[in-house]
């Protein structure tokens, strides 16, 4: 009711720029049956910053850089294959690269990708021994979840204590 009476009291006048002036134009009051008041509710958003695994991984890479003596172990697991790299970020070099696609790791056609992923881990350990690497700065899974191939690779590498805790 109060809003309707306020609106009825307003008077509009048009400016002379438009060529006509409207003097004392009254607006009719609104009926209270048509006026529905809804309370305005402001809701706070919970978890406004939910980052995906890729964004978290990018932030991690800014903090941890691999060196020649303590490289970063980067592992990527696609739908069918596994790829592993030892990266020296300071000199921008790849110290080791291994994948389940390499013929030296596959050896025979009947080898499954899980077995090949375990062999990639063993080849990584051999390369670390040759390069005199005793420790890894960061185990970078590229934001991926642990699947069968990733677990087989991790078991082979963890046997020698290379995965940081």
C-alpha positions, 0 to 999 in steps of 0.5 A: 500500500505504501509503495502504491501511494508513493508512486501515485504522488510522483509527477513527471515533466518532460524536458523542452528538448523533445518539443513538448512538455507534459505538465502534471502527468499523474500516475494511477496508483497500483492495486495491492492485489497486483503488487507482490513483494518477494524478499531478496535473499543474497546467497554466499557461494561456497567453494568459490575457488575449486581448482582442477588438477591441472591448475594445481599442477601448474602452481606446483611446478612454479615452486619445485624446479628440477636440477641436474642432481635432483631432477623432476620426474614427470609422468603422463599416462594417456588412455593406452600408454605411459610416458616418463621423463626426468627433467632438469628445469634449470638447464631445460634438458630432458635427462631421461625419456621412457615410454611403453611404446619403445621397442626396447621396453616392449621386447615382445608383442604379448607384453601388456601396457601394465608390464611395460609401465613397470619396465619403464620404471626399471629403466628409469632406475638404471638411468638414475644410477648411470647419472648419479641421481640419488633423489628426485625433487618432485613427482609430477603426475600432471594432475592425473589419477593413479591407474593400473599403469601408473601404479605399476610404474610407481611400485617399480620406482618406489622399490629403490626409494626414488619417490619423495614422500 
